[in-house]
Amino acid sequence: MIVAKHATALSVFGDMTCTDVKALLDVSDFPIVVIDSDMKLNGILDEKSFWKHAAVYGFETKIIHAVNANFKIVMNESELVNRIDPTIEYWLVSDQNGEYKVYDAAQVMDIQLRHQHEAVKQMNRLLEEELDVLREQRQQLKQILDSSYDEIFVTDAEGNVLYVSESSKKFMGLPPDVFIGKNMKDLVEKGIIHNSVTLEVLKTKSIVSHQQLYVTGITVLATGKPVFNEEGELSLVIINSRDITELVDLRNQIAQANSVIDHQNRFLLERKSNPILIRMNTRSEKMVPLIDLVEKVAPTDSSVLIEGESGVGKSILARIIHDASKRKEKNFIQINCGAIPPSLMESELFGYEGGSFTGANKNGKIGLVEQAEGGTLFLDEIGELPLDLQVKLLQLVQEKTFIPVGGTKMKKVDIRIISATNKNLKQKIKEMLFREDLYYRLHVVPIVIPPLRERPEDIPLLIHYFLNRFNKKYEQCISLADSVMQLLLGYEWPGNIRELENLMEQLVVTSKGPVIYPEGLPRHLSKSSGTKLPGVAVSGILQLNKAVEETERQILKLAITKYKTSRKIAKALGVNQTTIIRKIHKYDLHFHEEDETRLQAIEEAAN
Ligand SMILES: Nc1ncnc2c1ncn2[C@@H]1O[C@H](COP(=O)(O)OP(=O)(O)OP(=O)(O)O)[C@@H](O)[C@H]1O
């Protein structure tokens, strides 16, 4: 059988001459297997040695002398792959029929290289597959981490940021790219991260937890965990940050509520039976200093000047002071300086001697000052006292002496003077309508009653007080619907307690049924036109916290359209910027802030 290289080789006998073999060369190809008559393999005849041998020894010489005996026989081709003996020049693969395939060293090397190449390719294919699986797993892991509500931060043992979850946008207001690849120390130095938990974990190599406040207004509980490799060396730091803003808010609200309740309880407990508190019908904290002051000043003889808007209860307070003083058994004389004509004022106040003016009683008349002997003289609307009388009053206040109209003899009295005004006396002094020396004499102890709108907690108390009073007086059993109470709570009360008192009387008298609904209120109240917050309309009962939230949401929405940065909104609404950002997140309001600091931080971090 005649075959080419790699195929079954041609076998010839060793005693054949080169001429014999040459005749076969047309149908064969080198190398040729040379055997002896016993079929024993002598060697391999290759092209080079054949021609050399023929050239040197002539074509009649036997080919046995030209064979190469440096060969090795193997049983199948796969064995060639592992044969690495470089000294062997020919490799013969024998099949079961005793036929051979011949491979020279270069071909074997080729086979080996091809095989190695295949093996590498196969390994690459496997690696590629494995890589695909890993990629997919990595992608899944990233999706899982990114969908986490918590923020996850991973750094290596040097603090280089390896991974940041997508929630960083919501938590820190910055995308993960801003952090990834950066070193934590640099991020802290640039002010992008404060109070870094990672750096502490790197230092202590133990679990660290911190509460942190981000610039977005979100408060988180950040927990950092060190991860160690098999050699026990720190390899990663994993930070998990959980949004606890609402929790903190709630905690603060509860603490605040508790402190208010504590305060109110203490306030009410301490003063439960305090007659001043009862008569003033108050439970407002704003009134505490006033009640304390009244308690202190009432037993003394000091002059008191009560200031406050019209209808806040100045007259009532004057009476309370008198009743709490040692003069309580004596007269409490009240005179409204604005209600008596100036021409009659002097004689009303100081009295007159018999026959001192036309039409006067011939026996004279005791004035209010003298009537107050041993007790209290209350001068209401003192700002209306004519200037000429102010001199006489100054003498009365300073010396407790006076001369009646038409009289010549100085009289002395033992009185305490309380005055009240709803005017700005200092302004009147500037306008030369009130004497400064008299002002300071009356103003020894000033007491200012806050208007009703500044102590809304007193409104329900007073409403019940007046409802009771007028129900009794008119033999009625009228009550208010909750919606009416809401409207009354939101009203400004320019006329203060007097206005409230009048309204309650009017409602009890005019009510068509036992319950008063918003329709039964005067127009200015039922339309809520006097509410403190423009645009906030309450038309029904809802939980207070819901009402507060809705109001906040509406105000924020308005402010967002008007002001473009959270700093300006914060300024306009009188709260800090952190609160604004937190509330914008809370109400999920659409707000695109062109915030200089934030952009600056991104740019810096990207550099
Ligand atoms: N704490 C109170 N409890 C119950 N009623 C009150 C209280 N304070 C004031 N009032 C009532 O409100 C009305 C106005 O009170 P008062 O005359 O004392 O106010 P005022 O400040 O002196 O007013 P003005 O400045 O107009 O003289 C009175 O009818 C009074 O009964």
The ligand as an ORCA input file, in Angstrom:
! r2SCAN-3c Opt
* xyz 0 1
  N     -60.052     85.269     81.713
  C     -61.314     85.562     81.472
  N     -62.281     84.678     81.770
  C     -63.550     84.970     81.475
  N     -63.973     86.115     80.916
  C     -63.051     87.028     80.631
  C     -61.665     86.799     80.876
  N     -61.002     87.878     80.474
  C     -61.888     88.721     79.988
  N     -63.116     88.228     80.080
  C     -64.337     88.858     79.651
  O     -64.032     89.569     78.465
  C     -64.584     90.860     78.489
  C     -63.468     91.877     78.365
  O     -62.678     91.808     79.494
  P     -61.999     93.084     80.090
  O     -62.961     94.222     80.129
  O     -61.359     92.701     81.376
  O     -60.942     93.351     78.997
  P     -60.027     94.629     78.870
  O     -58.709     94.136     78.449
  O     -60.073     95.427     80.132
  O     -60.705     95.386     77.696
  P     -60.565     96.961     77.310
  O     -59.171     97.192     76.896
  O     -61.506     97.100     76.177
  O     -60.937     97.693     78.525
  C     -65.289     90.997     79.813
  O     -66.655     90.852     79.623
  C     -64.783     89.870     80.659
  O     -65.781     89.310     81.454
*
